[in-house]
Amino acid sequence: MADARYYADYLALDRLLDAQHPVSSLDDGPAHDEMLFIIVHQAFELWFKQILWELEAVNATMGADTVPARDLSRAVARLRRVVAIQPLLRGQLEVLETMTPLDFLDFRDALVPASGFQSAQFRVIENRLGVEPTTRLRIKGAPYHARLTDDDRARVLQAEREPSLLEHVDRWLARTPFLRFGDFDFWTAYRGAVNDMLDRERTIIERNPNLDDEARAEELASHDETIDGFAALFDRDRYAQLHARGLRRLSYDAFLAALLITLYRDEPIFHLPFQLLVALVDIDEGFTAWRYRHALLVQRMIGDKVGTGGTSGHVYLQKAAERHRAFGDLFSLPTFCIPRSALPELPEPVRRQLGFRWEHGSGG
Ligand code: HEM
């Protein structure tokens, strides 16, 4: 009978430590390194479980009609926990790399057609964060879930249907009161500041003595693209076109709110929302870094061979790293940042509105 007050029972160690079953058989038994391979994967799956535990809680918080500051603070703390787990995932790949390609070949064939590609928890994490299903890479025409069991596929597709963290954050941003400034037309003031900055930048390119004509023309063309990007920011219809082409995922209002929070992060009321945005950027970056790191491991382990899961191997993995991201829009925000010194000064009533208001009067 399990006793929750006994260490091994509480942790179900009998089951946990009896769950490593190498399948290879060399002349003298299983390949030595297969144990490491199994344990590293199992450790990953445990951390995936913890990440999902945090993400589900954060999704529940952010999906509410209103998100009080206390709840937001807890959501940020949980996202920071996910951020803290991510380096451990990358670190585990380093442990796995103590196995050489030849050591791996001792048992690789016995694994076909199994692959990390079939990690249902990894797919659920991607979906709960908000990886866009329609932009996912297909493998020889088949969707990413084709090689899952029916149960795993059902779980993964259910996670695809539920609102993701990206969608919750989108709605939360879009309904913030920050976009309304009474009589103060913030966006006109900001646009003026942006135009001044862009003019200054163009003059710098035009006068740069280190550029020849060709290089100058290239830089000016790229500057024109930046101007174009700003134009879409000030025009809801042009933004909608970018959105329709999948080049933006946040709604227009949400994108502007995220930009405002980023620009005025020093204002007390924006501290917590800014931390949330930073945590989302960290998580997106952490998974992307893991994906690239994993692609490199795969290349050094199997070279240009195809994967046991049937993809092109490291080439597929690098493409997936570029494409399967949820919060790319937040990485675009710095394009629209201008120096603090050039930011429009907020009128006093607006500043007061953005200051902390004591919920429970504390004297004075
Ligand atoms: C010797 C070590 C490893 C090798 C050679 C390897 C190889 C591969 C390959 C080739 C793929 C592409 C799918 C395929 O064709 O099979 C893949 C996908 C994947 N692997 Fe690994 N892998 C290794 C270790 C790991 C570890 C430790 C994990 C941790 C769970 C992992 C998780 C994944 C995931 C989640 C995918 C799907 C990625 C995506 O589709 O974006 N792999 N792996």
Residues whose N, C-alpha, C, O or C-beta is under 5 A from the ligand:
A	BS01	HEM	V40 H41 F44 S115 G116 F117 S119 F122 V298 M301 G307 T308 G309 G310 T311 G313 A320
